[in-house]
Amino acid sequence: MSEFRLTLLCENAASGMPWRAEWGFSAFIEYGGKRILFDTGLSDVWRFNADVAGINLDGTDFVALSHIHRDHTRGLLDHPFRDPKQILLHPRMLEPPPEIEDDDEAPEDYLRIQDTIRRDFDVISSRAPVEFTEGAFFLGEIPRTTGFEAGRYKDDPMPDDTGLAFCTSTGAVVVSGCAHAGICNISAYAKEVTGQRLHAVIGGFHLMAEEDPPVEETIAWFKTENVPVLLPMHCIDFDIQARFHLELGTNRLAAGDTVEI
């Protein structure tokens, strides 16, 4: 039996029919007898794919959110939960929403998401790491330590951007949503919080060419860490994804795929 199992409920691509895809991220994680929903994408795609996968979402034990952006949180507006679930998030996510350029609907959506969180969930809000079940950590606010990662999105310092980390017999498994904080910053902090070496880093790496990301430095960092399982997805441009594949042997998963460790 695997120690950790992740099913991708939302990603930019689908693994085939009948799975659906959209620009966004959502993962359903089974670990230590607990079921964790991490992010919910932009719409109800995560719910559709959960039905295809035969996942009973109402059996979710915890919900965790990686950061405020709608492609990771707006799916909460379509949640099916009959009873309040515990939801882990950074306190910034319930503060006045950030200013959004070129998107007239965003401010209204953020307010609706915040109202849904307050009304329908039992909120666990923390800047510090939270061990929400034995061996599983909500990482909270990520220290910016690498020196080469911007750790922000445009003019937003993104203090809420975070990830999850899980202890396994082979090392720490890290799951990121978008990694605006820097995927290496997140991974380094996961090592510190779990006390384990890195075994897997899965999720959004936020290496978008238009933002001139530190691709060389990031690849060099992961080479030094010698992480056995690297699965960058969601917010990584194709040419950068190809470089990761050529230099680090990474693969890209899609909605409907699973990872077992």
N, C-alpha and C positions, 0 to 999 in steps of 0.2 A: 504494500500500500504506500502511495506517495505521502510525503510529509506536507507537501504544498501543491495545490492544484489551482491554476488560474484559467478561467474561460473568458475570452474576449467577447464582450457584449456589444461594443461599439469601437470602430476603428475607421480610418479613412477608406479602406478597401475591405471587400468581403472575400471569404475563402471559397465562395461558390454559391450556387443555389441551394437552399432558399434564403441564405443569410442576407441581411441588409447592411449597408454601410452609409456613413456620413462623416463629414469633418467633425471629429470629436473623439472622445475616449471614455470607455467604461469597462471595468473588469470585475468579474465575480470570483472571489478567492475563497477556497476552502482550506482551513489550517487549524490544527489542534481541536478538531471537532466544532469549530466555529465557521460561520459563513459571513463574508465581508463583501459588501458592495462598495467599490472604489470608483467614484465619479459616475455620471449618468448621461454623458453626451449632451447633444443639443435638443433632441426631440424624444419620441417614444421608441426609437430604433433599439435601444437597449432592452426594452420590455419585449419587443417582437422577437429578438434573438434569444432572450432568455426562454421564451415559450418554445422556440425551435429546439433549444438545448435541453428542454425538459427540466429547467430549473424552477423550483418553487420560490419565487422572490419573497413571499410572505414569511418564509423560513429564515430570512436574513437576520443575523444577530447584530451586526453593526453596519452603519454607512459611514464612509469617510470621503471627504472632499479635498482635492489637491490644491485648488485655488479658486478664485472668484469667477473666472471667465466662463461665458455662457456655454461654450462647446464642451464643458465639463460639468456644468451644473443645471442647465435649463431643463434637462430631462426629469429633474425632481418635480416639475410641475405636473408630470404625468405618472407620478408614483402610485403603486397599487396597494400600499401598506394599509392594513386595516387597524393595526395598533401602532402606537408610537415606537419608533426605533431609535436607538442611541446613534447620534451623528457626531463625528469628530471633525473639527474644523479649527482654523486659526481665527482668533477674535476679529481680525480685520474684515472677515467675510460678512459680519453683521453690522459693520459701520457704514456710513454713507458711501454709496458705490462710487467707483472711480469714474472720471470723465472719459468718455469713449468717443473717438473721432469717427466721423463718417458712418454713424449707425444710429438713426433716430429712435429705433425701438429698444436699444440696449438699456438705457436708464430705467424704463418701465419694467423691462424683464428682470433686471437685478432686484428691484423693489419687490416684485412678485415672488422671486426665488427666496429672498430674505423673509418675507411674510410666511411662505410655506414652511421654511425651516423652523421659525419660531412657533408656528401653530401646530405642526404635525410631528415634530421630532423632539426627543430629549437631547438637548444640546450639551456636548462636552467640548468646551472652547479652551484652547491652550496654546501658548507660545512655546512651552517646554514639551519635550517628548512625553508621550503617554503610553505606558504598556497596558493596552486595553484588554488583552488576554495574554496568558503566559507565553512569552516568546515573540509576541507581535507588538510592534511599536508604530504609533502615529508620530512622525518625527518633529512636528511643530516647526518653529522658525529655523531656517537653515543658515548657519554661519557661512559667510562668503570668505573662503580661505584659500582658494586656488591661486588667486591673483590674475588668472587669464580669462576667467568667465565674467561676463558683464553682471550677472545676477539681477537683472531687471528686464522689463519689457517697455521699450521706448522710454518715456519719462517716468514710468511707474517703477518704484523699487521692489514691488511685489513681495512684501514681507510674508504674505500668506502662502506663497508657493511652497509646497512640501511634498512628501512622499510617505510610503509605508516601508517597514523593514521587518523581516521575519527570520528568526533563528532556525537553522536546520543543522543536521548532522554533518553536512558538507560545507557549511558557511552561511553567510547572510544573503538573503534574497531581497532585493530592493525593487519596489514598484513605484515609478514616477508617473505623474499625470502629464505634465508639459515641460517641467524642468526649467522654468524661467529663472529659478535660483541658480541654475548651473547643474548639469547632470553629474559632474565630478564633485561639486560641493555637496550635493545630496548623497552621493555614494560614500564620500569620505565621512560625512556625519553619521551615516548608517553604520559604518564600521565602528565608530566611536560609541554609538548608543548601544549596539548589540554586543560589542566586544568580540566580534568575529571578523574573519577575512571575508572578502566578497566572493560569493559563488555565482550569483546571477543579478543582472540589472536589466529590468524589463520596463518598457513604456515609452512615453514621449521624451525625446532628447533635446528638443528645441534647437536644432541646428538648421536654421533657415538662411539660405545664401544671401538674401537681400539684407540681412542684419549683420553680415560679415562676421560670422561666428568663428571661434577659435578652433577650427577643425584639426589642424596639425597638433595643437597642444592637447586637445581632448583625446585623440587617437593615441598620442604618446603616453598620456596618463593611464589609459586603459591597458596599454601594452605593459607598462611598469607594474600595474596591479595584477596582471595575468588572470583576468576574470574568465572562468570557464564558459559561462553562458551570458551572451550579450544579445539583447533583442530590442534594438531601437525601432520606434514606429511613430505613428501619428504626425508629429511636427518635425520631420527631417526630410530635406529635399532629396530628390532621386540621386543626383550626382554624389551627394555626401553619403547617402545610404550605400551607394556602390563602392565608395572608398572604404567604408567600414567593412563591407563584405570582402573586398580584396585584401585588406590589410589585417583584419581581425577575424575573418570567417563568419561574420554575423549573418543572420537571416532575418527577414521581416515577416511577421505574422499578420493576420487579418481577422476581421470579425468572424467568429465561429471556431477559431483555432484555440487549442488548449496547450498549457505548459504544465508538466508534472515534474516535481523534484523530490 
